[in-house]
Amino acid sequence: MQASTALETPETDFIPATQPDRATLLRAYRLMQTSAEMARLYEENKAVTAKYVHASARGHEAIQLAAAFQLRETDYCAPYYRDDAFMLGLGLTPYELMLQLMAKRDDPFSGGRTYYSHPSLRRPGIPVIPHQSSATGMQAIPATGMAHGVKYLESQGVLPAAAQQPVVLCSIGDGAMTEGEVAEALQMAVLHQLPIIYLVQDNEWGISATGREMRAMDAYEFAAGFKGLHRLQCDGADFVDSFATMTAATEYVRRRRGPVLVHAKCPLLGHHTSGVRREWYRGDNLTEHQQNDPLPRFHQQLLTEGFAEGELGYLAAQARTTVEEDYQRALAAPNPDPATFADHEFAPATVTEEAGERAPQGADKAIMVDAALHAVDDILREFPEALFYGQDVGGELGGVFREAALLAKKYGDARVFNTPIQEAYIVGSTAGMSAVGAKAIVEIQFADYIWPALNQLVEELSKSCYLSMGKFPVQSLIRVPIGAYGGGGPYHSGSIESTLLTIRGIKVVYPSNAADMKGLMRAAFLDPNPVVMLEHKGIYWSKVPGTEDAKTVEPAAGYVIPLGKANVVQEALAEKLRQGDTCVVITYGMGVYWTKTASKQLPGQVEILDLRTLNPLDWEAVEAAAKRHGKVLVLTEEPLMNSFAESLAGRIQRHCFQQLDAPVFTLGAANLPAIALNVELERQMLPSADKVLTALQELLGY
């Protein structure tokens, strides 16, 4: 049996093609039969098995098994939804895959929460498989983030010695290679020479769209444009050729620590998924693909090599028996307990109490931007697994707001570095970083630029803890300068918190002063969940009139404030409260300072509750303040219609109605799609101290 592949490298003339030994060939044949039997059984029992959507590996078994056989338990992989043969090759059983197929309680990946062949697993003897979504092509960024994290940890000497030069394998279909996010991943892989294999399984179909409809070139041709990405092709329906190719690719990545793309042509013998029947659109194409079925091809190859028909027949019978027995066991397995439906929204918080010195004796006052810089500096100094990246945060500039000034020089380009203009990669890579033990702090340059990252934030970061049953929470701190002041215009002034707050599974923090900035930044970094830190540009330097109190005594290193704890930054006078002549303003960010300025005209009458964290919300503090005063204004910088502020006002009205003396008032920006560049137009759109004063006077006089 002649393998056809050898890979040229700069270090050696070539890595010779590797012949699989007898045991490997027999194992591959047994598992190929197992995968085929599973597909057969699923089709024969489709009334049961198609209750939830699934896809089979039929036609792809050879390349999937060849890839799986290369990996060690210290490696990482990101399979895609057709990779059930790959999962068998890693050591999973048909029974375990069927538990997921039927959404059973003991599904080892998600406890019945996500689709078939969407694994997430930490198990001795098997590579780490972090959670990923089924959004096609999106796995490329988190997988590349894994490789990026591995390379970073290697560079710092903190990767365990037993890891043995880990590789990351990203499995993907050729149709998904047209996604823009895949190009972002490939760009970073070659830019940083990351230890990753992109295995592209090309069956020339999307769902009903053919390759010629979807692409001008295949993945192998596309990859030629990425300098430093080594490319290989193989016959993905031939196990021996596939094994040789994957061995060469894996050895290259282990030795060279650089990326490889393997393009494997495969037939599509099953349905796209159980919900899209092949007979609806395949026609003669299906007959053509069946002629390249890897199973009979492999069977004939083994006979040619001297394997006995009886030996192969025994393995085939064994596979059928195993699959049928496992199917019956899975049918009888219990369903999830409905009472557990809400478990694992978040991993338990690390910081639960305020700790450290908030106002050390003799400490100087600091502006917010410096408190943020010092908080990150403290983290990088203390935690070698921490790194910081984003647009313009590295090198000489240190961020467009100087919020990372000199950190790259202090900690080196491996820890603090610039990225391309790739918001999806900046955010999505943190999921991969977290999975390998690196702890990323990243920055989106302006809140208005976060939209390309929402795909990754929603599908990969926010769902990972819940859908993996707590195995893969994503530790990710995402810094986002936000807000309007002084003519930033439509693309540098937006407020986005209401959009973020519709994303379940992430935390949203919004400090309003330097001390809170430092304490919340550290707590956000230590939290095992994704945290978005919104940092208002207008109070970064306390230069805007009325924001002087944002500059505070700087807390000591190590100071933390637990997420989800609001703070009363201004109390009403007790006498005014007894007289029933007070109100509370519930707000955050710049709203604190508009209210402070306005309330000078209403001495002793206005309490200010600074939420500090928008999710989790300190509802206990909100409810207590509303009931204490009976009059409430919820203040935001966002356009008011359909906002977080209106939602919160509705909740207060629902739960505090008996104690309210007036409707809950709300105030926000005008309901317009963007903030105009001209400062007078900006001022007209936004709330202000004068507008807050008018609202407060009406509320108190109600």
N, C-alpha and C positions, 0 to 999 in steps of 0.2 A: 504494500500500500504506500504510494508515494505522496508525500505532502509537498505542496507546491510553493510554500511561502518561506521567505527569509527576509529579514529586515536589516537594511543597512543603517549603521549608526556612525557618528563621528568618532566614537572610541574604538570600535572594532570594525572589521570588514563586514561582518554580518553576524546575526544571531541565527544559528542553523534551525531549520524546521525540526520540530520534535515529534517523534512517532509515539502515539499512545501505546502503552503496554497492554498485555492480554487482559489484566484485571480491569483496566480502564475501559477497554472496548466492551467487555461484558457488562460492566456497570452502566455504560452509556446505552447499550441495547436494552437492558432491563428497564431503565428509566424512560427511554423513548417509547417503549411499549406501554409503560405505565401512563405516560402522558396521553398517548393515543387512546388507551382504554378509558381514561377519564373523559376525553372528548366524546367518545362513543356513548358512554353511559349518560352523560349530560344531555345528549341529543335524544336518546331513547326515553329519557325521563323528563323531557323539557317542561311538562306541566308542573313539575316540582322545581326543577333546577333553574328555570327561567323566571321564577317569581322575582328574583333580583338579577340585574343584568350582569353577564359575565362574558369573557372572551377566552378562547382556547389557544394553545400554542401550536396547533396542527400546521405543519409546514415549517415551523421555526425551531423544532426540537433540537436539531443538530447543533446549530450555532449557540443556542441557549445553554445546552449541557456543556459544550466545549468551553464557554465562558465561565460557567459556574465552577467547573473543575479547577480553575486557576486560582481561586480565591482562598485566603486564609482567614482565620477568625479575627485577626487584627486588621483586616481590610474593611472597606466600606463599599456599599453598593446602593444604587438607586434603580430598581427594576421598573418596568412599566407594565401596563395592565394585561398584556398578552403573555407574560413571562412565567406561566405556571410550570413549564418544564425547567426553566432556570431555578425556580424555587425547589423543585425536586432535586436538582443537581446540588443545591446547597445543603440538603439534608432534611428538608421539610417532608412530611408524609402526606399522602392523599387525604387522610382523615383530617389533618389540620387545615388543608386548603378547603376541604368541603365544609368545615365548620364556618369558614368565612363565606363560602358560597351560599350557605343557608342562613347566614346572620345569626349564628348560635352564640350562646353565652361564653363558651370556652374557646371561641375563635382567638388564637394566640396573639393576633395582631391588634384587633380593635374591639373585641367583645361584642361583635355584631353591629358595629357602627359604620363600617365603610365597605366598599365593594370588594368583590373577589379579586385576588392577585393585586391587592394594594397593601403590601406588608409593611409592618413596622416592628422590628424585633431586636432585642438584645438577648443573646443566648450563647453560652459557651460552645465553642466548636463551629460557630457560624459567623460569617462577617456581619458587622453591624449594619442594619437596614433601617435608617431613619424614616419617619413618616414622610410621605409626599402626596400631593393631590393627584387627581386624574386629569387635570387640565393639561392637554397634550403639549409636550415640549417644555413645560415649566420646571420639570425635574432637573434640567440642565444647569440652572443657576444654583440651587441648593447643593447639587452634587459637586459643582465646581467650587462652591464655598467650602465643602468638606476638604477637597484637595488643597485649597488655599489655607485652611486651618491646619491641616497636617504639615504643610511646608513651613508655616509659621512656627508651630510647636517644635518642629525639627530644628529650625534656626535658633531657637532659644534654649535648646538642650533640655526641654521639659517633656518630650515625648517618651513614654516608657520604652526601655531598652528591648522589651519583648515584642515590640511592635513590628520589628523586622522590615523596615522600609515599606510601610503600607501603601496600597494603591486604592484608588476609588474607581469603581466601574459605574458608568452612567449608561443605561440601556434606553434606547429611544427608537421610534419609528422614523422612516425616512420622510414621511409627510410632515412630521413635527419639525424637521430641520429648517423649514421655511419660516418658523417663528422668529421674530426679532430678538426675543430674549435668548434664543440659542446662540445667535451671533454675539450677544454681549458675553455669554459664558465662554465661547471660543476665544474671543478677544482677550479676556483676562487669563485664560489658560495659557495662551502663548506669550502674553506680556510678562507673566510671572513664572512661566515654565513650571506648571503644576503637575503633580503625579496622578493623572487621570486618563482613563480609557473611555472614549465615547464609542459605544457599540451601536451602530446604526443598522437596524434590521429593515431591509427594504423589500417589501412584497408588491410594490408598485400600485398600492391602493390606499386611499384614505378610508372613507366609508363607501360611498358610491363613486367617488371621484378618482380618476386614474392619475398615474404619475405624470403623464403628458399634459393633463389639464392643470396640474398643481405646481409644476416646477419647470424651470428652463434647464436645469442640470440636476444630477443626483448628488447625494451627500459627498461622495468622493471628489467629484469635480468642484463642488462648493468649497470644500475644505482646503483646496489648493490655494485659495486666497488668503489663508491665515499662515503667515510665515512662522515656521517653528512648530507647526502641527504635523507630526509624522502620520502618514496615511498608509493604510493597508486595505486590500480587498480580498474577499474569499467567496467561495461557493457555500453559502449558509445552509444549503441542503445536504452538504457532504460533511459528515462528522470528522473525518480524518483531516481534511483541508481546514475545516473550522478550528479544530484542536491545535493544529500547527500554527495557524495565524494568531489565535488567542494566546498561545504560549509565547510566541515571539513578541506580541504586543505587551504582555504582562512583564516579561523579562526586561524589555526596553524601559518601561516605566519604573521598575524597581531599580535598575542600574542608573538610568539617566535622570530620573525624577522630572521628566517632561511629558507632555501630553501626546496621545496617539488617538487617531480616529480609525476605526475598523468599519468598513462598509461591507455588509454581508447580504447578498441577494438570496431571497427565500420565496417559496410559493406560499400563497394564502389558501389553505385547504378548508378551514372552518369558516364560520360566519365572522363578519367584522365584530359583532357582539351578538349575544343571543336575541337582542331586540331588533337586529337588522339582518334578515334572512338572506343568505347568499343566492338563493334561487330567484330572488326578486330582480336581480340586476347583473349577475355574473355571466350567464349564458355559456358560450363556447370557451370563454376565458377560464372557467373552472376546470374544464376537461384538460386544457393546456397545462394548468398548474398541477393537476393531479399526476401528470407524467413525471413530475420532478419531486414526488413525495419522498422525503428523506428516509422514511422507515423501510420500504422495500429496497431502496438503494443500499442502505446500510446492511440489511439482511444479506443481500447478494454479495456485497464486499466481504462480509465475514465468512460466507461459504467459500468464496474464492481464496481467502487466506487460510482455509483449513479447519474452520470451526464446524462442528457437527450440527446437522439439522435438528437432531434430537436435543442437543444442548440449548439451542436457540428456542426450540419449541417449549422446553421446560421453563425458560425465563419468561416467555410470552404468557404461558399459562399461569405462572406465579404472579405476574403483573395483573392479569385479569382477576384472579382470586382476591388479591390484596385490594384492588379498587372496589370490587363489589362488596367485600366485607366492610371496608371503611365507609362506603356509602350507607349501608344499613346502620352502622354505628352513629354516623353523623345525623341521619334521620331521627334517631331516637334521642339524640343529645338535647339537653334542656335549652330553652330560649333564655335570653337575658331577663333579669328581674326588672320590671318597669320602674321600680323604685330607685334604680341606679342611673336613670336617664340623665341626671344632671351632674354626675360625678366627673371630676377632672376638667372642669372648665379652665381652672388655673392650677398650677403646682403651688403648694403652700408657700406663702411669703417667707423670706428669710428674716427680714426686719419687721418686727411687730411692736417695738417700743422706741420712743425717742431716746437717743443715747449720745454721749459725748458733750463737749462744751459748745454751747451756742454762742456765748459772748465771753470769750476768755479775757481775763483781766489784762489790760494794757494792749490789747489787740487793736490794730488800725481798722478803720472802716474800709469796705471794699465795694466796688460797683458790681453789678450782677455778672457782667461778662468776665470779669476777673475771678469772681467766685466760681464760675463754671470752669474756667481754665485751671484754677488751682484744684478743683475737685477731680478733674480728669488727670491732672499731674499726680495727685495723691494715689489714684487708682493704678496708674501705670507703674508707679514706683513700688506699690505693694503687691500687685498681682501680675506675675510674669506671663500668665495666660491671656492678659488683656491686650488689645490692640485697638487702634483708632484710625478710621479711614473715611474718605469722602472727597468731594470735589474741592480742591484748593486748600485742604487742611494740612497737607504736608509741605515739604520744601521750605522756601523762604517766607511765604506769605503767612501761613498758619491760619487760614480761614479769612473770608472776606470781612469778617467782623473782628479779626485777630483773636478769636476765641480759642485758637490752638497755637498761639504764638510760641515759637521756639521748641515746641514739643518734639518735632521731627529731629531737630538737631540734638536734643537731649536723649532721645530714646532710639534713634536710628530709623532708617527708611523701611525696615521690615515691620516695625510696630506702628508707625505713624506715616501714612502715605496717601498720595493723591490717587484718585480713580478717574477713569474717563467719565464723560457725561452719561452715566448709566445708572439711573435711579433704581431700576429693577434689580440690577446686580447688587448695588449697595445694600438694599434691604434684604433681598432674597438670599444673598450669600450668608447672612448671619444665621439662617437656619442650619446651613451646613457647618458653619463654624461652631455653633453650639453643640451639634451632634458629636463632634470630635473632641470637644473639651476646650476649644478656644472661646474667649469671651469678647465679643466685638462691641465697640462703641462706634457708631457711624453717624454721618451727618448728611441730611438733605439741605442744600444750600439755602433755599427759601421754601416756605410752606407751599407756595404756588407750584413748585416743581415736584411735588410728591406724587402727582397723579400717575406717572408711569410705573411707580412702585406699588400701586394698590393691588395689582394682580398678585404679586408675591406676598404682600402683607396680609391680604384676605385669605388666599388659598393655601399658602405654605405656613406662615408664621402663626396666624390666629387659630387654625384648626388643629395644629399638630398635637398639642397636649390632650385635647378632648378625644381625637380620633385614634390616638395611640394608647389610650387608657392610662395616660400619665407617664408613659415611658420616654417620651420625647418632647418635654416642654422646651420652648426656644428661648434661651437667654439672649436677649437682644436689646440694646439701648440705642434708640434712634433719636438723635437730636434734630430739632426742626425750628429754626428761627421763624417767627410768625409775626403778623400784625402790621398795622399801618401807622406811619407818622411822617409828616413833612415831605410829601411828594414822591413816594416810592412807586406809585403808579400801579397799573392793573396786574403786573406779573411779579411784584415784590411786596405786596401789601395784604394779601388775602388771609382770612381766618378759616380754618378747616376743621375745627374740633367737632362740629356736628357730624360731618362725614365720617371722621374717625370713630366716633362714638356709636355708629351703627355697626361697626365691626366687632363682633363678640370675640373674646379671647385675647384682646390686647388691653393694656393699661395706658391711660392717658394722663399725663402730669403737666401742670401749668403753674410754675412758681411765679411769685410777684415781687420777691426781694432777694438780696444777695444771700442772706442766711438760709432762707428756704431753698434757694437754688443749690447751694452746696450740700445741704442735708438730703434733699430729694434726689440729687444726682447720684449720690453714693447708694442710697436705697434702691434707686432704679437699676443701677449696675448690679447690685447684689440680688435683685429679684430674679427668680428663675424663669420668668415669663417675658414676653415681648412688651417693652415699655417705650412709648413715644413721649419724649420730653419737648413740650412746646415752650419756646423761649421768646418772649416778646422783645422785638428789636427796639421799641420805643422806650423801654426801661433798662436796656442793657447798660447805658452809661449815666442814667439819671440827669440827662441834659434837657429833656422835655420839661417845661415848667409844671410843677405839681408832683413830679415823680422823685423828688429828693429823698423820700423815705425808702426808696428801693435800695439805696446805699446804706448798708448796715455794718456793724462790727462783724468781722469775718469769723465764722466758727473755726474751731480747731480741726486738724485732720482727723478723720474718723467720725465726725459728727453725722448722725443720720436721723431722718424723720420718716416714720413709717408711711407708706403710700395709703391713701384713703382716709387721712385725718385732716379735717378742715381746721381753720384757725380764726378766732375772733381777733381781728387786728384793731378794732375800735369798739369800745363798749358805750352804751348809752348810760346816762346818769340814772342812778337808782331812783331818785326823786321823780324824774320824768317818767320812768317806767311805771312807778306806782300810780302816777296820774293818768296813765294810759295814753301818753303823748309821745310815743316812740314808734319806730319802725326798724326793720332790718333790711339791709341790702345784701343779697346773696350774689357773689360775683367772683371774679378771678382776673389775673393779669392786669391790664390797664384799667379795668373797671374799678379796682381798688383805689386808684389815684383820682379818677374822676369823682368818685364818691367822697373821698377825703376832702377834696377841694370844695365840692358842693356843700358838704355837711358843716363847713365852717360858718355857713349862714344859718344853720339850725343847731346851735350848740346843745349838746347833751341828748339830742333826740334820735340820733342815727347810730345803730350798731352796724358794723361791717363784718360779714362772715366771708372770709377768703377760702374758697373750696380747696385750693392747692392741687388736688387730684380730682379729675372729672370722672374717671373710672379706675378703681372702685370709688363710688360716691359715698361721702360721709353723710348718709341719709339721717342718721341719728342726730347729728349736729344741725342739719337743715330743719328737721322736724321740731327739734327743741327750740330753735330760734324763732321759727314761725309761730309756734304756740306761745312763746314768751312775749312776743310783741303784738301779734294779731294783725300786723300790717307788714307786707312783704313786697319788695321790689327785686326782681331777678334781672340782672344787668349783664349784657354781653357786648362784645365788639362785632359779633357776626350779624349779618342780615337776620332779622328776627323771625321771619316766616318759616315755619317748620324746623326751627332750630332746637338745640339742646335746651336753651333757656325757656322756650315755650313748653317743651316737654316737662321740664322740671317744675315750671309754674303749674301745669296741669296736675302733676303728682301731688304738689303741696295742697292744691285746692281739694283734691280727692281725699287726702288723709288728714287734713287739718281744718276742714270746713267749719266744724263746730266752734273752733277757737279764733277764727278769722273775723276781723272787724271791717274788712274791705276786700274786694277782689284782689287776687295776686296781680300786681302790676309787672309788666315786662318792658324793657327798653333795649334796643339794639340798633344796628346800622340799618339804613334804608335797604329795601328789598331790590337790589340791583345786581347785575351779573359780575361787575368788576368795580374796582376803586379807581376813579379818574386820576390822571397825573397831576393836574392843576391843584395846588394846595387849597384853594378856596372851594373847589368842587369836592375835594376830599373832606374838608371840614364840614361841608353841608351834609355829606352822607353819613358820617360817623357820629356816635354819641360824643358827648362832651360834658364837662362839669356843669355848664349852664343848662344843658338838656336834662341832666340828672337832677339838678336843683328844681327845675320845673316839675318833674315827675314826683319828686319827694314832697314838694309843697302840696300837690294835689292828693297824694296818698295820705299824708298826715291830716289833711283837712277833710278826709272822706267821712 
